[in-house]
Amino acid sequence: MTTRRAFVKSAALLSAGVLASPALFAAPKQYIGLQLYTVREAMQQDPAGTLAKVAQLGYNSVEGASYTGTQKFYGMEPAAFAKVLQQNGLIMPSSHYILGEAQYNGQPIQGTILHGWDKAVDDAAQLGVKYMVCAYLMDSERGNLDHYKQIAEYLNKAGERCKQAGMQLCYHNHDFEFQAQDGKMPYDLLLSLTDKNLLKMELDLYWATKAGQDPIALFKKHPGRFPLWHVKDMDKTAARNFTEVGNGSIDFKRIFAQAPLAGMQYFFVEQDQTPGSPFDSIKQSVTYIKRALV
């Protein structure tokens, strides 16, 4: 199974070579989204066919996972990719990017926050993206609290560029941001050292929960700062692995009830690993969401 790190490296290589109710949403239509990392292998092989299948299963929005400065959006120019989305009744309000401090084969990775960001912003704006998301910090990009302070500066600057283009920068967490250093959590540092209008958060409900955090407590502490959510469930085994939404231990009904407090606008199902076909898993998840959450 492809890991997120391997997927990022693959994208870099390609770049180098080639709810409770509708009232909870700002948009008039209620959207159920899928983070395309869940179906990453299918997207690499047949993006148009994969998007058609995602739509057929009941999703009406997606979040991108594989932009690079050369690869564009799954190998397509923004206008071409937008056409494929439209043909399938899909929107893509959000897309993932990486910081770009880490290099690949000694070379900067283009289409990242630190390298080629202006181009990335322009391409996202052409596609109609509303939220550009810093998706993941590689091991070498984490470091100590002083380094997180530097990252906060990077994010403020990148967020300003997004604002100029009418978009919003967000930060997507895993669990390592909640591991305290000298009594402080990097996640808290990022929240406190960034302008709340320049950086908002995409809260991954699974990773926050696994790190011992209560999403609702975060919403109360920083109301309105969580416009995007990743909805993924945690199985009931000791390993607490990924599982289909509604099949695990996370109380999504409780969390969705606080969507207005969070400021949630869009959410995306994501399941990093699936026991069989990812399409079987995302079908199970969307079925539960339609029945129990929206």
Buried (B, 14 or more C-beta within 10 A) or exposed (E): EBEBEEBBBBBBBBBBEEBEEEEBBEEEEBBBBBBBBBBBEBBBEEBBEBBBBBBEBBBBBBBBBBBBBBBBBBBBEBEBBBEBBEEBEBBBBBBBBBBBBBEBEEEBBBBBBBBBBEEBBEBBBBBBBBBBBBBBBBEEBBBEBEBBEEBBEBBBBBBBBBBEBEBBBBBBBBBBBBEEBEEEBBBBBBBEBBEEEBBBBBBBBBBBBBBEBEBBEBBEEBEEBBBBBBBBBBBEEEEBBBBBBBBBEBEBEEBBBBBBBBBBBBBBBBBBEBEEEBBEBBBBBBBBBEEEBB
